[in-house]
């Protein structure tokens, strides 16, 4: 009886791992790769929904152009995705 319960717990953990943990780790890895590949001229969308263009890539921050006159620094963690043309 105890072996069946242990086997059931292992089975449930396996399902949990493959349905939740593994896809989330894959998504985090893809996001980190995208952040590393950002270059000048890339179009991005921030977590706040701002559409911007990358002006300069720095160590921890990126400089983005919001419009013709506004250039601001943005922490890399706040880049949601890169917009493909």
DRENKEKE-285781 format. One record per atom (N, C-alpha, C, O): residue number from 0; residue in one letter; atom name; x, y, z. Coordinates in steps of 0.1 Angstrom, whole numbers. Layout:
% residues N
  num  residu  atome     px     py     pz
  NUM       a     CA      X      Y      Z
...
//
This chain:
% residues 85
  num  residu  atome     px     py     pz
    0       x      N      8    -12      0
    0       x     CA      0      0      0
    0       x      C      9     13      0
    0       x      O      6     22     -7
    1       x      N     19     13      8
    1       x     CA     28     24      9
    1       x      C     36     26     -4
    1       x      O     38     38     -8
    2       x      N     39     15    -10
    2       x     CA     47     16    -23
    2       x      C     38     22    -34
    2       x      O     43     30    -42
    3       x      N     25     19    -34
    3       x     CA     16     25    -43
    3       x      C     15     40    -41
    3       x      O     14     48    -51
    4       x      N     14     44    -29
    4       x     CA     13     59    -26
    4       x      C     26     66    -30
    4       x      O     25     77    -36
    5       x      N     37     60    -28
    5       x     CA     50     66    -32
    5       x      C     50     67    -47
    5       x      O     54     77    -53
    6       x      N     47     56    -54
    6       x     CA     47     56    -68
    6       x      C     37     66    -74
    6       x      O     40     72    -84
    7       x      N     26     68    -68
    7       x     CA     16     78    -72
    7       x      C     22     92    -71
    7       x      O     20    100    -79
    8       x      N     28     95    -59
    8       x     CA     34    108    -57
    8       x      C     45    111    -68
    8       x      O     46    122    -73
    9       x      N     54    101    -71
    9       x     CA     64    102    -81
    9       x      C     58    105    -94
    9       x      O     62    114   -102
   10       x      N     47     98    -98
   10       x     CA     40     99   -110
   10       x      C     34    114   -111
   10       x      O     35    120   -122
   11       x      N     28    118   -100
   11       x     CA     22    132   -100
   11       x      C     33    142   -102
   11       x      O     31    152   -109
   12       x      N     44    141    -95
   12       x     CA     55    150    -96
   12       x      C     60    151   -111
   12       x      O     63    161   -116
   13       x      N     61    139   -117
   13       x     CA     65    138   -131
   13       x      C     56    146   -140
   13       x      O     61    153   -149
   14       x      N     43    144   -138
   14       x     CA     33    152   -146
   14       x      C     35    166   -144
   14       x      O     34    175   -153
   15       x      N     36    170   -131
   15       x     CA     37    184   -127
   15       x      C     50    190   -134
   15       x      O     49    201   -139
   16       x      N     61    183   -134
   16       x     CA     73    188   -139
   16       x      C     72    190   -154
   16       x      O     75    201   -159
   17       x      N     66    180   -162
   17       x     CA     65    182   -176
   17       x      C     54    191   -181
   17       x      O     55    197   -192
   18       x      N     44    194   -173
   18       x     CA     34    203   -177
   18       x      C     36    217   -172
   18       x      O     31    227   -179
   19       x      N     43    220   -161
   19       x     CA     45    233   -156
   19       x      C     59    238   -155
   19       x      O     63    248   -161
   20       x      N     68    230   -149
   20       x     CA     81    235   -146
   20       x      C     90    236   -159
   20       x      O     96    246   -161
   21       x      N     90    225   -166
   21       x     CA     98    225   -178
   21       x      C     95    235   -189
   21       x      O    104    242   -194
   22       x      N     82    237   -192
   22       x     CA     79    248   -202
   22       x      C     83    262   -197
   22       x      O     87    270   -205
   23       x      N     81    264   -184
   23       x     CA     85    277   -178
   23       x      C    100    279   -179
   23       x      O    104    291   -182
   24       x      N    108    269   -176
   24       x     CA    122    271   -177
   24       x      C    126    273   -192
   24       x      O    135    281   -194
   25       x      N    120    267   -201
   25       x     CA    123    269   -215
   25       x      C    120    283   -219
   25       x      O    127    289   -227
   26       x      N    108    288   -215
   26       x     CA    104    302   -218
   26       x      C    114    312   -212
   26       x      O    118    322   -219
   27       x      N    119    310   -200
   27       x     CA    129    319   -194
   27       x      C    142    318   -201
   27       x      O    148    329   -203
   28       x      N    146    307   -206
   28       x     CA    158    306   -214
   28       x      C    157    313   -227
   28       x      O    167    320   -231
   29       x      N    146    312   -234
   29       x     CA    144    319   -246
   29       x      C    144    334   -244
   29       x      O    149    341   -252
   30       x      N    138    339   -233
   30       x     CA    137    353   -230
   30       x      C    151    358   -228
   30       x      O    155    369   -232
   31       x      N    159    351   -220
   31       x     CA    173    355   -217
   31       x      C    181    356   -230
   31       x      O    189    365   -232
   32       x      N    179    346   -239
   32       x     CA    186    346   -252
   32       x      C    182    358   -260
   32       x      O    191    365   -266
   33       x      N    169    362   -260
   33       x     CA    165    373   -267
   33       x      C    171    386   -262
   33       x      O    175    395   -270
   34       x      N    172    387   -249
   34       x     CA    177    399   -243
   34       x      C    192    401   -246
   34       x      O    197    412   -249
   35       x      N    199    390   -247
   35       x     CA    214    390   -250
   35       x      C    216    394   -265
   35       x      O    226    400   -268
   36       x      N    206    391   -273
   36       x     CA    207    393   -288
   36       x      C    202    407   -292
   36       x      O    203    410   -304
   37       x      N    197    415   -283
   37       x     CA    193    428   -286
   37       x      C    204    437   -292
   37       x      O    215    437   -287
   38       x      N    201    444   -303
   38       x     CA    211    453   -309
   38       x      C    204    466   -313
   38       x      O    192    467   -312
   39       x      N    212    476   -316
   39       x     CA    207    489   -320
   39       x      C    198    488   -332
   39       x      O    200    481   -341
   40       x      N    186    495   -331
   40       x     CA    176    495   -341
   40       x      C    165    484   -339
   40       x      O    155    485   -347
   41       x      N    167    475   -330
   41       x     CA    156    466   -327
   41       x      C    144    472   -321
   41       x      O    145    482   -313
   42       x      N    132    468   -325
   42       x     CA    120    473   -320
   42       x      C    115    464   -309
   42       x      O    116    451   -310
   43       x      N    112    470   -297
   43       x     CA    108    461   -286
   43       x      C     94    466   -280
   43       x      O     90    477   -283
   44       x      N     89    458   -272
   44       x     CA     77    462   -264
   44       x      C     81    459   -249
   44       x      O     86    448   -246
   45       x      N     79    469   -241
   45       x     CA     82    468   -226
   45       x      C     71    461   -219
   45       x      O     60    459   -224
   46       x      N     74    457   -206
   46       x     CA     63    451   -198
   46       x      C     52    461   -196
   46       x      O     40    456   -194
   47       x      N     54    474   -196
   47       x     CA     44    484   -195
   47       x      C     36    486   -208
   47       x      O     26    494   -207
   48       x      N     40    480   -219
   48       x     CA     33    482   -231
   48       x      C     38    492   -240
   48       x      O     32    495   -250
   49       x      N     49    498   -237
   49       x     CA     55    509   -245
   49       x      C     62    502   -257
   49       x      O     69    492   -256
   50       x      N     60    508   -269
   50       x     CA     67    504   -281
   50       x      C     79    513   -283
   50       x      O     77    525   -283
   51       x      N     91    508   -284
   51       x     CA    103    516   -285
   51       x      C    113    510   -294
   51       x      O    111    498   -299
   52       x      N    123    518   -297
   52       x     CA    134    513   -305
   52       x      C    147    514   -297
   52       x      O    150    524   -290
   53       x      N    155    503   -298
   53       x     CA    168    503   -291
   53       x      C    178    513   -297
   53       x      O    180    512   -309
   54       x      N    184    521   -289
   54       x     CA    194    531   -293
   54       x      C    208    526   -290
   54       x      O    217    527   -298
   55       x      N    209    521   -278
   55       x     CA    222    516   -273
   55       x      C    220    505   -263
   55       x      O    212    506   -254
   56       x      N    228    495   -264
   56       x     CA    228    484   -255
   56       x      C    240    485   -245
   56       x      O    251    486   -249
   57       x      N    236    486   -232
   57       x     CA    247    487   -222
   57       x      C    247    474   -213
   57       x      O    239    465   -216
   58       x      N    255    474   -203
   58       x     CA    256    462   -195
   58       x      C    243    457   -188
   58       x      O    239    446   -191
   59       x      N    237    466   -180
   59       x     CA    225    462   -173
   59       x      C    213    469   -179
   59       x      O    201    465   -176
   60       x      N    215    480   -186
   60       x     CA    204    488   -192
   60       x      C    205    488   -207
   60       x      O    215    485   -213
   61       x      N    194    493   -213
   61       x     CA    194    496   -227
   61       x      C    188    510   -228
   61       x      O    179    514   -220
   62       x      N    193    518   -238
   62       x     CA    187    531   -240
   62       x      C    178    529   -252
   62       x      O    181    523   -262
   63       x      N    165    534   -249
   63       x     CA    155    533   -259
   63       x      C    149    546   -264
   63       x      O    149    556   -256
   64       x      N    145    547   -276
   64       x     CA    139    559   -281
   64       x      C    124    557   -282
   64       x      O    119    548   -289
   65       x      N    117    565   -274
   65       x     CA    102    564   -274
   65       x      C     96    572   -285
   65       x      O     86    567   -291
   66       x      N    101    584   -288
   66       x     CA     97    592   -300
   66       x      C    109    599   -305
   66       x      O    121    596   -301
   67       x      N    108    609   -313
   67       x     CA    119    616   -319
   67       x      C    127    624   -309
   67       x      O    139    626   -311
   68       x      N    122    627   -297
   68       x     CA    129    635   -288
   68       x      C    132    629   -274
   68       x      O    140    633   -267
   69       x      N    126    617   -272
   69       x     CA    127    611   -259
   69       x      C    135    598   -259
   69       x      O    132    589   -266
   70       x      N    147    599   -253
   70       x     CA    155    587   -251
   70       x      C    157    584   -236
   70       x      O    161    593   -229
   71       x      N    154    572   -232
   71       x     CA    154    569   -218
   71       x      C    162    556   -216
   71       x      O    164    548   -225
   72       x      N    166    553   -204
   72       x     CA    173    541   -200
   72       x      C    162    531   -194
   72       x      O    153    535   -187
   73       x      N    164    519   -198
   73       x     CA    154    509   -194
   73       x      C    162    497   -189
   73       x      O    171    492   -196
   74       x      N    158    491   -177
   74       x     CA    164    479   -172
   74       x      C    161    468   -182
   74       x      O    149    467   -186
   75       x      N    170    459   -185
   75       x     CA    168    448   -194
   75       x      C    156    439   -189
   75       x      O    149    433   -197
   76       x      N    154    438   -176
   76       x     CA    144    430   -171
   76       x      C    130    434   -175
   76       x      O    120    426   -174
   77       x      N    128    447   -179
   77       x     CA    115    452   -183
   77       x      C    112    451   -198
   77       x      O    102    456   -203
   78       x      N    121    444   -205
   78       x     CA    118    442   -220
   78       x      C    109    429   -220
   78       x      O    113    419   -216
   79       x      N     98    431   -226
   79       x     CA     88    419   -227
   79       x      C     92    411   -239
   79       x      O     93    399   -238
   80       x      N     92    417   -251
   80       x     CA     95    410   -263
   80       x      C    101    419   -274
   80       x      O    100    431   -273
   81       x      N    106    412   -284
   81       x     CA    112    419   -295
   81       x      C    101    418   -306
   81       x      O     95    408   -309
   82       x      N     99    429   -313
   82       x     CA     89    429   -324
   82       x      C     96    426   -337
   82       x      O    105    433   -341
   83       x      N     91    416   -344
   83       x     CA     96    412   -357
   83       x      C     89    420   -368
   83       x      O     77    423   -367
   84       x      N     97    424   -378
   84       x     CA     91    432   -389
   84       x      C     81    425   -397
   84       x      O     76    430   -406
//
